[in-house]
């Protein structure tokens, strides 16, 4: 790394801070982050309690990064509170439930990134997310402006007041999804991540039989890696579900904020289908409410929400963006194709544990198998997608308007355009979405859905032809 500023620029992403550990994401960089976050809180007049909660996952460097951030906060007049080894949604819980106790929260994690990555997610009191549009860029600029202020040569170990929020967190989960729950056989693949510690706390209050997979906390994630959506990552879970005759299987990512669910046959149920099914559950309790889905979700979600009496609302891809949109429209629930699920009664935040509980409650209340519930939605449309590389993010975004010539707004049934340059156009029997990637800055992601696979692939080829001229 040529300079500290190069390292700072590299680790600041769209939604959070993330990079390879220990370079470019080093403890000295994390110390600077702590200093900058404290300055941001002071400058934005968001210092009330003077306390910031810090949680961490099992990754390499998480403890060292937590210590560095904590000392950065302390040296800037903010008191860190150590929540220990937890899942990301427990930081959301702490800052949402105990908003009078914390001005914000920091989670040390790289979520589903490879084992050699780490990162920091930052939320304000009330579990309000901070991304590049809502404060993260300001934090970046504060760091850059203070690069002359060197961090300590050695950063002491983490020494902060400890607070355990686990029991209160589990109480909250069951307040949001109270059941009832029948006895189910569930295979749970923790993927050597934080779900290995967190799901057992939830399972104690359930009548289910749990068959554990990969429950050993291991920062190398040897079983399948921290991303459950990677190719072949579900093989062990699928085999175990079939072998044990389980009712469903659950897989979690590294920080346990994202869930992948398989049915009793071992088939993966898509995020779109689960969003539609979960929406039915919540709309049955609170009808006529907005339900959010990200721009890459199946048209089956829009149709299901409308049929259940809700108001379907298209939202940007990305956890911080969909949370903010859920707040603004006072939405009931939201879901993403990627496996993030958001709950109004959980501070508009995502929680994989809540998603698991909703799935089990759904099987209990309907008395049906998950495959039977999913099939009518899963077979309604076929989807495909790709990503295109460009010279820069600006170049990628500049190509998007080219699609308006062969695919004018006037010919579409519904058009969604977002300030992030994301575009989705729905037609009678197909739709497409083109958007800049949130993590790969020179990439456009294209998603197409149609009545059958051949139609989807034909439409994708048409879009690629326009964008690659």
N, C-alpha and C positions, 0 to 999 in steps of 0.2 A: 504494500500500500504506500503510495507516494507521499501522502500527507494525512493528517488527522481529518481534514475536511473531506478528502476522498472517502475515508471510512464512514464519516457521518452521512455523506450523500448516498453511499451505497446501501446502508442499512435502513434508511427511512423509506418505507414503502407506502402504498396507497392507504392501507387500513391500519398499519402498525409499524413497529420497528422489527426488522428480521434480517438475519445474515448468518454466515458460517461462524462457528465458535472454534477457537478464540480470536480469529481474524477473519473479517473486519470487526465482528461484534465482540469486543474485548471488555474486561472489567473497567478499564479507564473510560471507554466510550459509555458504558452503563453509568458510571459515576457522573459523567457530564450530562447524561439524560436526567438523572435524579436532580441535579442542579437546575437544569432547564425546566423541568416539570414544576419544581418549586417556584421558580421565577414566573412561569406562566400562570400558576394559581394566584400568586400575589398580584401580577399585573392585570389579570382578569377579574380581580376582586372576588375570587372564589375561595379564599381562605376563611373558614369559619371555625372549624374544630382544630385546624393545624395538624390533623392526622391523615395519613395515607396508608391504606392497606396494601400489603405486598404478599402475593401468593406465588408459588412456583411449582413446576412439574418435575419429573424425574430426569430430565435431560442433562447431558454433560454441560457443566458450567452454570446450571441454574442457581445453585447455592452461591457461587462466586458473584454472579450477576446480581442476584438479590442483595447481597452484602454491599456491592458497589452502588447500586441505586439507593439503598437505605442510607449509606454514608453521604451520598450526594444530597439527599433530602435533608438529612440532619445538619449538614454544613450550610444549608440555606434556610434554616429555621423551621423546617417541617418535620414532624415526628413520624417515623415509620412504625407500622404495627404489623408484626409477622403473623400471617395466617398459616404458614407452613406448607407442606406438600398437599396440594389440592387440585381440583379441576377448575377450568376457566370460569365455568358458570357459578362457582362458589365465590369468586371475586365479585361477579355481578350481583350475587345475592347479598354479600356483605355490604356493598356500597348502596344497594337498592333498599334493603330492609333496614339498615342502620345508617340512614343518610345523615342523621344528626351526629353520628360518631366519626364519619369519614368525609373528607373533602374530595377524595378520589381513591382509585385503586389501580394497582399495577400487577399484571400477571406475567411471570417469566415463562415463556413458552414459545415454541415455533409451530405449535399446533400439529399439522399433518406433514410438515416438511421433513426431509431426511434427518437421520439421527445426528449428523454433524452440524445441524443448524440449531440456533436458539433465537429468542426474540423477546419483545415486550409489548403487551397490549395495555392501553391506558384508558381508564374510564373516569368520569367525574361522579360526584355524589349523585345518587339516584340511578346509578348504573348507566349514565348517558355516555355513549361511545365517543371517542375522539379519533377522527381520521384526518386525512390531509385537507379536507374541506371544513373541518370543525375544530381545528386547533393544532393538529399534528405538524402542519407546516410552520406555524408560529413557534412551536417548540424547536423544530429544526433550525429556524432562523435565529432563535435565542442562542442555541448551541454554537452556531457559526460565528455569531457576534462575540462570543466569549472564548474563542479558541486559544487566545493568549493566556487564559487562566488554566495552568497545568493542574491535573489531578494529583493526588498524593502518589509518591513513588510506590508505596505499598498500601493496599487497602485491607484493613483489619477484617476478621471474620464477622459474620452477621451477629449483631447484638442489638436486639430490639424487643420491645414488649410483645409477648406472645398472646394470641387470641384464637380460641378454637370455636369455629362457627358450624361445625359439622352437624350437631344435633338440631340446631335451629334451621339449618339448610334442609335437612331431611323433612322436618316438620312442614316447611314451606312447600316442598314438592307434593306432599300428600294433601295439603290444603288446596293446591291448584288442581290436582287430579286425585280426588278422594276415593275413586273406585265405584262400585265394588270390584273385587278381583277374585276370580275362581282359581283353583289350583291348576297351574300350567307347568309344563316342562319346558324350560328355557335354557338354551345353550348361550353362554355369554363369552365372547372373545374380547378380552381386555387388551390384546395386542401388546402386552408388557408395559402399557401406559397407565395413566392415572385411574382409569376405570377399575383396575385391579384393587385399588383401595376404596373407591367411592361406591361402586355398585353393591358390594356386600353390605354397606350401611343401609342402602335402600331395600335390599332383598330381605333383611331381617323382619321387615314389616309386611312382607308378602307371603301368601301361602304357596308360592311356586317352588318347584324343584329346580335348582340351578346346577347346570353342568358347566364348570369353569374351564376356559381355555386360556393359556398364556397369561396366567395371573401373577407371574413373577415380575416385579418392577425391575426394568433393565433399560438403561439409557441407550443401549445399542439397538433396542427393538428387534431382537434376533428372529422372532417368530414370523412376522410378516411386514415389518416396517410400521411406521406410525400412521400411514394413510390407508384406510380400509377400502378405498375405491380403486387402488392400484390393481393392475391385471393380476389375477390369480390370488389376490390377498384373501379372498373369501373361501378358498378351497377347503381349508381345515374346518371352518365353521359349517359350511354346507355339508361336508361329509359327516360331521358330528350330529347335525340336526337329523339327517337321514338315519344314521346308525342308532341313535337313541329314540327315534320316533318322537322328537320334540315338537312342540306346538309352534315355536318360532325361534329364531336365532338373532342375537344382537351383537354387533361389532362396533367398537368405539375407536376414535382417533387418539393421538397421543395425549392431548389435554382433556379428552372426554367431553368435548362440547358438540361433537358431531356423531351421529349414529347411522349405521347401515343396518337394515333389517331384512332378514330372509324369512320366507314362509316355511310351512311345514314340509314342503317338498325340497327345500334347499334353494329355491329360486330367490334371487335378489328382487325386492320390491322397490321400485324407483322412488326417488324423492318426490316426483310429481304425484304419483299415485298415493303415497303416504300423506302428502299435503292435502289432497282431496278427501281422503278418508278421515284424517284428523279434523279437517274443517267441519265435516258432518257432525262429529262428536261435540264440538264447541258451539256450533250453530243450533244444535238441538237444545242447548241450555240457554243460549243468548241469541235469539234469531235477529235477522235484519241488521247484522253488523258487518263492517268491512273485514274482508279476509285478503291478506296480501300473498302474492306469489311472485317469484322472480321472473325476469323476462325470458328465461330459458325453460320455464315449466310448461308442461303439456297443456293443450287447449282443454283437455279433460278436467283440469283444475277449475278453469273459468266456468265451464258448463256445470260441474258438480256444485260449486259454491252458489251459483245462481239458482240451481234447482233446489238447493237446501234453504233458500230464502236469504242468503247473504249477498253482500256486494263485493264482487271480485275486483281487486285493485292490483294492477301491474306495478312492480317495484324494481329498483336497481338490484343487480347482483352484488353481493358483498355484505358481510354481517353488519358492519357499522351503518351502511346506507339503509338497509331494510329495517333496522331497529329505529333509526331516526324517522323513516316514513311511517312506521307503525305508531310511533308516538304522535306524529302530526295528524294522522287521519283517525286517531283513536281506534285503531284496528283491534280485532279480537284475537287474531292468530295470523301467523305467516309461515311460509315454508319455501325452501329452495331445493332445486334439483340435486344440489350437492350434499344434502343430508343435514342441513341446519334447519331447526324449527324454533319459532319465536312465539312467545306467549304474553299476552297483555298482562295477565295476572302475575307474571314473573318479570316485571319491570320492562316489558317489551323486548326481553333478551332471549337468546337461544339457550337451550338446555337439552342435551342428549338424554339425560336421565328422565326428564319429563316426557320426552318423545317415547322412551321405552315404556313408561307407565301408561301413556295414552294407548299404545299398541296393545298392552295387556288388558286395559279396561275395555277396549273395543272388542277384543275376542270374548271377554266375559259378557258384555251387554248384548252382543248379537248372537252368541252361541254358534257363530260360523267360523270356518277355517279362514286363515288369512288369505290363502290362495283364491278362495271363492269370493272374498270381498274385493280382492285386487283385480281379478281377471276382467270384469266388464270395463274397467278403466284402463288397464294395461294394454288391452288388445284394440282399443278404439283408434289409436294413431301409431304411426311409426316415425322414428326420428333418426337424424344423422347430423353430423357436424364436423367441423375442422377448424384449424387456425392458420392464418396467413401471416407471414413475416414481412415487415417493411423496414425502411432505413431508420425510422425513428417513430416515436409515438405521434408526433405531429403529422408525419407523412401518413401513418396509418389512419388517423382521424380524418385527414383531408380526402381520403378515398371514399369514405362512407356516402357522401352526397351523390356519387356517381350512380348509386342504385335507384335514385328517384326518377331517372329517365325511363328505364325499362319497367320499373315498379312504382308508378306514381301513387301518391297518397290517395288520390281520388278513386283509384280502382280497388283500394283495400276496404275491408269492412271495419277495421279498427287500426289506428296507428298510435303507437306510444313512442315519444321522443323524450329523452331525459337530458339534463344539463351535462351529464357525463359523456354525452355523444352516443349513448346506447339508443338503438332504434329497433323496434319490433313492428312488423306489419302483418295483420291477420286477414286472411281471405276466407272464402266459404269452406274450402277443403284443405287448406294448408296455411302455414305461417313461417316467417323467418325472423331471426334476430341477429343483428350484427352489433358488436360492441368491442371497445378497446379492453384488452386484458387488464385486470387489476394487479397482476403480479409480473407479467412479461410485457415490458413497456413498448416494445416494437411489434406487438401482436394484435391482430383482430381475430376475435372468436366468432364463428358463424354457427348457428343452430337452425335446423330446418325440420319441420314436422309436417307430415301429410297422411292421407288415409292409408297408403301402402308404401312399402319400402322403395319400390322402384320410382314412384312419384317423388318421394323425398330426395332420393339420390339425383334425380334429373333436375330438380329445382336447385339443389346445392351446386351442381355443375354450372347452371346458369348464373348463379350469384358469383361464383369464383371467376367465371369468365369476365364479368363486368369489373370486378375488383382487381384483377391482375393484368388488365390492359396496360 
